[in-house]
Amino acid sequence: MRVLLVTMGSRGDVEPFVALAAALARAGHEPLLAAPRRLTEDAAARGLPVAPLDDGIFALQEEVAGKGALASVTAARSALPLLRRWLDDLATLRDSDADVVVYAPKSLGAPHLADLLGVPSIAALPVPLFSPTARFPSPMSPVRPPRFLNRASWRLAAVVEAPYRRMVSAWRSEALGLSGPTPGLTERVARDGVLHAWSPHLLPAPDDWPAELAPTGFWSLPPEEGRALPAALDQFLDAGEPPVYVGFGSMLARDPEAFTQAVLDGLHRSGRRAVLATGWGALRPTRVPETVHVLDQAPHGLLLPRTAVAVHHGGVGTVAAAIRTGVPQVIRPFLGDQPFWARRVHELGTAARPLTGRLTADGLAAAIDDAATRAGAARELAARVSAEDGAAVVVARIERVAVA
């Protein structure tokens, strides 16, 4: 079976697809991972076939990082042409000879490519988005509505794709030569199905979902033989007590310098060593004490097991990594589904209360101390999650879709 996997977004969006590609290959299938060019290196290093696609949208994000609201507005005007370049790159896979397409809805054009190929497609999501329930509100809801409005809040899914629908419709016609109306993502998912790529121990399926919507378990990569942390980081970790990990991934702070200073001051008040991953712009340290080690990024699977607490933005990829490694968490959410996951891991007892609003040194220090007391609960959750093999579950589901 030839499976085209298409994903778009940050590293947290791509890594589960790398895990799925690896699981498909182990099962004797032929995966092809299409993802932003700069995020395909890990898959290629594992010997997995990749189709690197245009990643100009990331260069735009880096260009405006920390430059204020006006720069962000200007960037928004430039985003649509860059996304069209992504879609045009995706159209070059029309000769991929796939039997099924598995895609992240962020990829925008993948289900339409499946239409051209005449093969089934199925969405894959690390967060519930298109499957309404009365049990909790949409993770994209900016506020927690009254319980009776929970189901209504799921209409936000249609709003997420609204800015791109006209562009995608034009691309579908011009680049793929497909006629007729362009179905929206909500319609596609309801018709074709979805793979929910999170652990039921993190968020169980509500009782008003059909069985096929049940979460599969995390899609986790097996450890790479011979892979190691950078030597300087390894030496720092060996030189003292397990540090606090601080990283906010692809998030951007309005005032990176002030945000970074609050983090450094909070770490100082906590009296703990730390590893700072600067990511894409939220953290911009210039001078740091010897108790803080700064790096661009590091593999969570290798680093987090050697830390005491993980401080991050609440992206589900980082949430999953911390859960798998049994590390208690402090989450300062920025946007989207991050507040939802921040509340959820706090409810599970494995994270401090989410940090909202302006980050302060005292607030961060108190949250780190609180999280450290939850280490036992974090280890217990990790033990339950370790029994899962979400990627293997998904391979079986894809096999059923491909032969249907």
Secondary structure, 3 states (H helix, E strand, C coil): CEEEEECCCCHHHHHHHHHHHHHHHHCCCEEEEEEEHHHCHHHHHCCCCEEEECCHHHHHHHHHCCCCHHHHHHHHHHHHHHHHHHHHHHHHHHHCCCCEEEECHHHCCHHHHHHHHCCCEEEEECCCCCCCCCCCCCCCCCCCCCHHHHHHHCCHHHHHHHHHHHHHHHHHHHCCCCCCCCCCHHHHHHHHCEEECCCCCCCCCCCCCCHHHCCCCCCCCCCCCCCCCCHHHHHHHHCCCCCEEEECCCCCCCCHHHHHHHHHHHHHHHCCCEEEECCCCCCCCCCCCCCEEEECCCCHHHHHHHCCEEEECCCHHHHHHHHHHCCCEEECCCCCCHHHHHHHHHHCCCECCCCCCCCCHHHHHHHHHHHHCCHHHHHHHHHHHCCCCHHHHHHHHHHHHHHC
